[in-house]
């Protein structure tokens, strides 16, 4: 017998999907930003400055994506 998932767990799954997609968009933004800096032919010091600014954004986007995926998995397991 299959039971219907509760609305709260459905909301957890969809919220996790949204958080994960937000993280994915952040990762894509970081890739584009570094790619543009690489194509600009910056010198070593300027490239380091760009990378220093992108690394925290990249880590935040990865964290966001992982948390979102964890929310989806928990919602699926509990449903």
N, C-alpha and C positions, 0 to 999 in steps of 0.2 A: 504494500500500500504506500502510495506516494502522498506526502503531505505538501500543502502549499507553504511556501516560505513566508515568514512574517514580513509585514511591510517595513519594519525596522531593519531587517537584514537585507532586504532589497535596497533600501536607502543606503546602507553601509557599502554594498557592492557598487552602486552607482556613484557614491561619493568617492570611493576608492579609485574608481575609473577616472573620475574628473581630476583627482589629485595626481594620479599617475600621468595623465595627459599633460597636466600643467608642468610636471617635471620634465616630460619629454620635450615640450616646447622650450623650456629653459635650456636643455641640452642642445637643441638645434640652434638656439640663439648663440650659445657659447661657441659652437662650431663655426657659425657664420662670422662671428666677431673675430675669431682667431684667423680664419681664412682670409678675411679682408686685410687684417694686419700683415699677414704673410705676403699677400699680393702687393701691398703698398711698398714693400722693399725697405722696411724700417731698419735702422741700425740696431745693434745688439742691445743697447741700453733702452731704446724706445720699445723694442719688442718685449723686453723683460717687464717694463712698466705695464704694457697691455696684458701680458700673461698674469702679472700680480693682481690685476683687477678682475680677470676672468676666473681665476681659480676658485675664489669663494662662491661666485655664482654657479660654477660648475658643481661644486660640492653640495650646495644647496639644492640644485636641480636633481642631483643624484639622490639625495636624501628624500626629497619630495616624491620622486618616482618610486623609491623603495617602500616608503610608508604607504603610498597609494596601492601598490601591489600587495602589501601585507593586509591592508584593509579588504581588498577583494578576496584574498585567500581565506581570511577569517570569516567573511560573510558567506562564502561558498561552503566552508566546512560546517558552519553553524546552521545553514539553511536546511 
